[in-house]
Amino acid sequence: MLKVIATAAAVLFSANVALAADKANVDKSIPLKDGSTVYIFKDGKMAMEDKLGRVVPMKPGHVMQTKDGQSILMVGNELARLDWIRKSDLGGK
């Protein structure tokens, strides 16, 4: 029984470490002109959420306009990574 509890604790601990690492990989978030937000991860890949906070797919190479008028070129499409972060912030909902 003790072995089962120790294994469960190790699994939960490793999940928390992975979760913390994912949040730490967000380099910055940039608000866009349309109210959505682009998240840039430390590896240079990006993910986007709309103005309602939903994760939105975006094709790599798409040009987006920031609130201050600059243009950003979408690199990657890290939907799962951003969705994981959003769900963990909401307590798994």
C-alpha positions as CSV (number, residue, x, y, z in Angstrom):
1,M,0.0,0.0,0.0
2,L,2.8,2.4,0.8
3,K,4.4,1.7,-2.6
4,V,1.1,2.7,-4.3
5,I,0.9,6.0,-2.3
6,A,4.6,6.8,-3.0
7,T,4.0,6.2,-6.8
8,A,0.9,8.4,-6.8
9,A,2.8,11.1,-5.0
10,A,5.7,10.9,-7.5
11,V,3.3,11.2,-10.4
12,L,1.6,14.2,-8.9
13,F,4.9,15.9,-8.2
14,S,6.2,15.4,-11.7
15,A,2.9,16.8,-13.2
16,N,3.3,19.9,-11.0
17,V,7.0,20.3,-12.1
18,A,5.9,20.1,-15.8
19,L,3.2,22.6,-15.2
20,A,5.5,25.1,-13.6
21,A,8.0,24.7,-16.4
22,D,5.3,25.5,-19.0
23,K,4.3,28.7,-17.3
24,A,8.0,29.7,-17.0
25,N,8.4,29.2,-20.8
26,V,6.1,32.1,-21.6
27,D,8.5,34.9,-22.5
28,K,5.9,37.7,-23.1
29,S,2.3,38.4,-24.1
30,I,1.4,41.0,-26.6
31,P,-2.1,42.6,-26.9
32,L,-3.3,42.9,-30.5
33,K,-5.5,45.5,-32.1
34,D,-8.6,43.3,-32.3
35,G,-8.4,42.6,-28.5
36,S,-6.8,39.2,-28.7
37,T,-3.4,38.3,-27.2
38,V,-0.4,36.6,-28.6
39,Y,1.9,34.6,-26.2
40,I,5.5,34.2,-27.2
41,F,7.3,31.3,-25.6
42,K,11.1,31.3,-24.9
43,D,11.7,28.9,-27.8
44,G,10.2,31.5,-30.2
45,K,6.9,29.7,-30.9
46,M,3.6,31.5,-30.4
47,A,0.0,30.8,-29.4
48,M,-3.0,33.1,-29.5
49,E,-6.2,33.6,-27.5
50,D,-9.1,35.8,-28.5
51,K,-10.6,38.7,-26.6
52,L,-12.8,36.2,-24.7
53,G,-9.8,34.2,-23.5
54,R,-10.3,31.2,-25.8
55,V,-7.3,29.6,-27.5
56,V,-7.5,30.2,-31.2
57,P,-5.7,28.4,-34.0
58,M,-3.5,30.6,-36.2
59,K,-1.6,29.6,-39.3
60,P,2.2,30.1,-39.2
61,G,3.2,33.1,-41.3
62,H,0.0,35.1,-40.5
63,V,0.7,38.8,-39.9
64,M,-0.9,40.3,-36.8
65,Q,-1.2,44.0,-35.8
66,T,-0.3,44.9,-32.2
67,K,-2.2,47.7,-30.4
68,D,0.7,50.1,-31.0
69,G,0.7,49.4,-34.7
70,Q,3.6,47.0,-35.1
71,S,3.3,43.9,-37.2
72,I,4.1,40.4,-35.8
73,L,4.5,37.3,-37.9
74,M,3.1,34.1,-36.4
75,V,5.7,31.4,-35.7
76,G,4.3,28.0,-34.8
77,N,0.9,27.3,-33.4
78,E,1.2,26.1,-29.8
79,L,-2.5,25.5,-29.1
80,A,-2.0,22.6,-26.7
81,R,0.7,24.4,-24.7
82,L,-1.4,27.6,-24.2
83,D,-4.5,25.5,-23.5
84,W,-2.6,23.6,-20.8
85,I,-1.5,26.8,-19.2
86,R,-5.0,28.3,-19.4
87,K,-6.7,25.3,-17.9
88,S,-4.1,25.0,-15.1
89,D,-4.7,28.7,-14.2
90,L,-8.5,28.0,-14.0
91,G,-8.0,25.0,-11.7
92,G,-8.4,22.3,-14.4
93,K,-11.7,23.5,-15.8
